[in-house]
Amino acid sequence: MRIGELSAATGASTRSLRYYEEQGLLTSARTTGGQRVYPADAVERVSLIQSLLSAGLNSATIHDVLPCISDESLRTPWLAGRLRTELSRVETQIDNLSRTREILAGLVEQYRVA
């Protein structure tokens, strides 16, 4: 699968795909013409990368986590702790967003036009 096809399949820009590759999150082979060719599982991997980025994980954390998904022997207490820290951070964000939602819902109710 070439970069344009992967971009279309995932919604990720070609620039993002090249960035993921630069960060070691995604790999490709090159054709004799120098074009990137991605493996069959690239769509799934890009979707996972996008999900982890959306959750607020940085590239370095994602780089450490991705290999552990397919190889349990790479899972370490250090990485588990790092993921617990990230989970705690996301849960705090959810709590904050829930409070903001309640405030906004109250304001909408207050100013509702009959």
Secondary structure, 3 states (H helix, E strand, C coil): CEHHHHHHHHCCCHHHHHHHHHCCCCCCEECCCCCEECCCCHHHHHHHHHHHHHCCCCHHHHHHHHHHHHCHHHCCHHHHHHHHHHHHHHHHHHHHHHHHHHHHHHHHHHCCCC
